[in-house]
Amino acid sequence: MTAARHGWLAAGLLLAGCASGPQPPDWQLAARGALDAAIAADLRGDDRIATLEFDRARSQITRTGRPDLLARAELLRCAARVASLELGPCAGFEPLRADAAVPERAYADHLAGRLLQADAALLPPAQQAVAALGAQASDAAAASTLQAVADPLSRLVGAAVLLQAGTAGPAVITLAVDTASAQGWRRPLLAWLGLQHQRAVLAGDAEAAARLQRRIDLAGGTGR
């Protein structure tokens, strides 16, 4: 499941226990399933289902009266949006920031491209490696770091953070395109292909721009 694989944020909410442990409460199982479905729908570009499923997850979580758990769910949702280059502060998280745990606050800042270096150790391991690159890292070094990230959603999040930092060059962007394409994630694929296309146009590379436009048309459902 996509959200469950984004495991650091899922701890205590999505990873509801193993077969040998006690049966998790109904709200936790329901929230996990709905949030997984919401993120999967968001990545494939189905806004209606994504909204419906996230509302279901939110309804289950609010039964606990715990804003810290809701903040974690909002961050998972925002991570999927950032992976699709919808950048900026996490609107659903910010009203809950005061009740969120310190690592979640750091992750929200990371998603928004404003993490303080001193807080990098609070991030999940994959994003710690991204944060450690620094603004002077080469495009090749950044792409190599991302290639080592096993989880595709985490890899796309890292690529988007690097883009905000000005560290993402052609190698990082190509890796993001390939990652989204391999997963069949329409929304991030179209976002990253659009960025590639924009750069090809600005570089005056008409052949590359035309090839990328054909991919965009196909992924967007307008190709023939």
C-alpha positions, 0 to 999 in steps of 0.5 A, spaced: 500 500 500 502 506 498 501 510 504 503 504 508 510 504 504 511 511 506 512 508 513 515 513 518 509 517 517 505 511 518 507 509 524 502 509 529 496 510 524 497 506 518 501 500 521 496 498 525 499 492 528 501 485 525 498 478 525 501 476 532 499 482 536 492 485 538 487 486 533 487 494 532 481 498 533 476 499 527 477 506 526 485 505 525 483 499 520 478 504 516 483 510 516 488 506 514 484 503 508 481 510 506 488 513 506 491 508 502 486 509 497 486 516 497 493 517 496 493 512 490 487 516 487 491 522 488 497 519 484 493 516 479 489 523 478 482 521 480 481 527 484 473 525 486 476 519 489 482 522 492 477 527 496 472 522 498 477 517 501 481 522 505 474 525 507 473 518 510 480 517 513 479 524 516 472 522 519 475 516 522 481 519 525 477 525 528 473 520 532 480 519 537 480 527 538 487 527 537 490 532 532 497 529 532 494 523 528 490 528 523 496 532 522 500 526 520 495 524 515 495 531 512 502 530 511 501 524 507 496 527 503 501 533 502 507 528 500 503 526 494 501 533 492 509 535 493 511 529 489 506 532 483 510 538 484 504 542 487 509 546 492 508 550 498 506 550 505 501 544 507 495 547 507 491 541 511 497 541 516 498 548 518 492 549 522 494 543 526 502 544 527 501 546 534 499 539 536 503 536 531 510 532 534 516 535 532 518 530 527 512 532 523 513 539 523 520 538 520 517 534 515 512 539 513 518 544 513 522 539 508 516 539 504 515 546 503 523 547 502 524 551 508 527 546 513 533 548 517 539 544 517 539 543 524 532 539 523 535 534 518 536 529 523 528 529 524 526 527 517 525 519 515 532 516 513 531 517 505 529 525 506 535 525 511 540 523 505 536 529 500 537 534 506 544 532 507 546 534 499 546 541 500 545 547 495 552 546 492 550 538 490 551 536 483 545 534 479 549 527 478 550 526 485 543 528 487 540 523 482 545 518 485 542 519 492 535 519 489 536 512 486 538 509 492 531 511 495 527 504 494 520 507 495 518 511 489 513 516 493 519 518 497 524 518 491 519 523 488 518 527 494 526 528 495 526 530 487 521 535 488 524 538 495 531 538 490 527 542 485 525 547 490 532 548 492 535 549 485 539 542 485 534 538 481 537 538 474 536 534 468 538 527 471 534 528 477 528 530 473 529 524 468 529 520 474 522 523 477 519 522 470 522 514 470 519 513 477 512 516 476 512 512 469 514 505 472 508 506 477 503 508 472 502 515 477 499 519 472 499 526 476 506 526 478 508 523 471 504 529 467 507 534 472 515 532 471 514 531 463 511 538 463 517 541 467 521 537 462 517 540 456 518 547 459 526 546 459 526 543 452 522 549 449 526 554 453 533 551 450 530 551 443 530 543 443 524 543 438 525 535 437 525 534 444 519 538 446 515 535 440 517 528 443 515 530 450 509 533 448 507 526 445 508 523 451 504 528 455 498 527 450 498 520 451 499 520 459 493 525 459 489 521 455 489 526 449 494 522 444 491 518 439 
